[in-house]
Amino acid sequence: MNTIYSVKEIYIYPIKSLAGISLTSAKAEEMGFENDRRWMLVDAENQMLTQREHRIMSQFYPQISNGKISITFQDQKHEFSTDESLEDAIEVNVWDDKSQVVEVNLETSKWFSLHLGFECKLVKILKNGARKHESSRLKETFNVSLADGYPYLLIGSKSLDFLNEKLDEKITIKRFRPNIVVSTENPHEEDDFKTFAIGGVQFKNIKPCGRCVMVNNDPENGRLKKEPLKTLSKYRNVDNSVLFGTNIVSLNSGIISVGDEVIF
């Protein structure tokens, strides 16, 4: 490849299904970027909560500073420490994977319950290996945080450009909740990446990412739209799965930054 590929954007989503945070650099770890989807909301039966059923979750905005996470929802704000948790372990499911988590604290759970309108609690995954995901495609098992299936989602810039050419109402990359956005030459060429390095971190491509209705949830206002899934399904439908972006894993730890070159 003669083209120079580089990192354009980096995102983490500290609490699963809440809004993300744009970063200029992040620490890559086996189970995902540091502080990426290490927390999750569960209901009274310890079932995971996502935007698929509760679109309002997209309107909770986290920030991380000095070891604390602050959450803003409308004109309300709440804060807790990244290292705090209660002692009792809770077993939860992330799709088909069982995971050991702990509740952060009672006050934080009450705050989310109040603003979501039903009983829930905020839980945290404590350590690498507390949740394992088996790839049916590779027959490999990966240590993952509380993300849907894989530690990282990478999207090429031309894939979004190509989609937006087909849409009447243009959308941003935030619809697809990537971790890494790289500049590319051609739409969806990231599907065919094999192994590559960014800033000294080695990555391996696992498989293109099948998308669900959640990409139709507008992160600006939490409203459900018909796009982009309707248009994507016309040209990115493979074996009844609508593909956009690709799932990758890191093979070592290190810092990656916006502007870093992608080395193949």
C-alpha positions, -999 to +999 in steps of 0.1 A: +000+000+000+015+033-011-011+054+004-005+069+038-032+059+062-035+078+095-057+080+126-083+108+122-104+103+154-103+083+186-134+076+208-142+059+240-176+051+255-169+047+293-205+036+301-220+012+276-246+028+253-242+063+267-225+091+246-189+088+238-158+110+244-135+122+216-098+119+225-065+130+210-048+099+224-057+067+243-040+038+259-048+006+240-052-025+262-062-061+254-098-055+264-101-022+246-090+014+252-085+023+289-119+033+304-138+022+273-170+004+282-157-006+316-191+004+331-227-006+321-262+000+333-283-030+343-320-033+353-334-047+385-329-083+371-293-075+363-300-075+325-279-051+304-295-018+293-288-003+259-300+024+235-318-003+215-346-002+240-339+031+257-328+057+232-327+084+259-294+068+271-277+086+242-284+119+259-262+111+290-228+127+283-197+115+303-164+132+309-133+119+326-110+141+346-086+135+375-099+100+383-135+110+382-163+105+357-190+132+355-223+125+337-244+153+324-281+147+315-301+178+305-293+202+333-284+175+359-249+163+367-235+134+387-200+123+395-182+092+408-146+080+410-133+056+384-119+033+411-149+031+434-171+000+437-191-021+462-177-055+472-203-080+462-198-095+427-227-097+403-230-120+373-244-103+342-248-113+306-235-092+277-254-110+250-242-147+253-212-139+275-213-141+313-193-113+331-184-107+367-191-070+376-197-050+408-220-021+415-203+013+416-222+028+445-258+031+456-260+069+451-250+066+414-275+038+408-303+060+424-293+089+401-296+069+370-328+053+382-343+087+388-335+101+354-343+069+334-375+064+352-370+028+364-348+009+388-313+003+375-278+002+387-244+012+373-219-017+374-182-020+365-160-048+352-131-051+375-103-069+357-091-083+324-106-118+320-138-111+338-156-114+305-146-137+276-160-136+241-157-165+218-155-157+181-177-182+162-158-173+131-123-178+144-129-203+172-108-180+193-116-165+227-109-128+235-109-109+267-133-080+262-148-053+283-186-047+283-186-038+245-210-059+224-185-084+210-150-071+204-126-046+220-123-022+191-143-009+161-124+007+133-140+027+104-124+041+073-132+077+065-142+069+029-168+045+040-188+073+057-182+096+027-196+070+003-227+064+025-233+102+029-233+105-009-264+083-009-282+100+020-305+131+018-297+139+054-260+136+060-248+119+092-216+119+113-194+090+123-210+092+158-239+071+145-216+041+143-198+045+176-162+037+164-131+036+185-107+044+157-114+064+125-086+062+099-082+081+066-087+058+037-087+059-001-116+036-009-150+028+008-149-002+031-113-012+024-108-015+061-128-048+058-097-063+042-071-051+066-051-080+081-026-070+107-013-035+112+004-012+137-005+022+151+019+040+174+037+008+183+005-011+190-002-042+168-038-048+158-054-077+141-086-075+120-112-100+131-143-094+109-165-067+094-191-054+120-227-063+115-249-033+124-282-032+142-311-006+145-290+014+170-273+032+141-306+048+133-307+065+167-297+101+162-271+108+190-279+146+188-314+141+201-322+105+207-347+102+179-351+071+159-347+076+121-350+052+091-315+059+080-287+049+076-297+013+079-323+015+051-297+027+026-268+005+039-290-026+036-291-020-002-254-023-008-238-037+024-260-067+031-239-098+034-256-131+046-284-110+062-260-088+081-256-051+073-218-044+075-201-011+084-167-009+100-146-037+112-139-054+146-103-055+156-082-067+186-049-053+199-020-077+203-001-055+228-006-024+249+005+012+241-006+047+234-021+056+200-028+092+190-046+112+163-022+117+134-004+084+139+003+065+107-012+031+101+016+007+092+008-024+073 
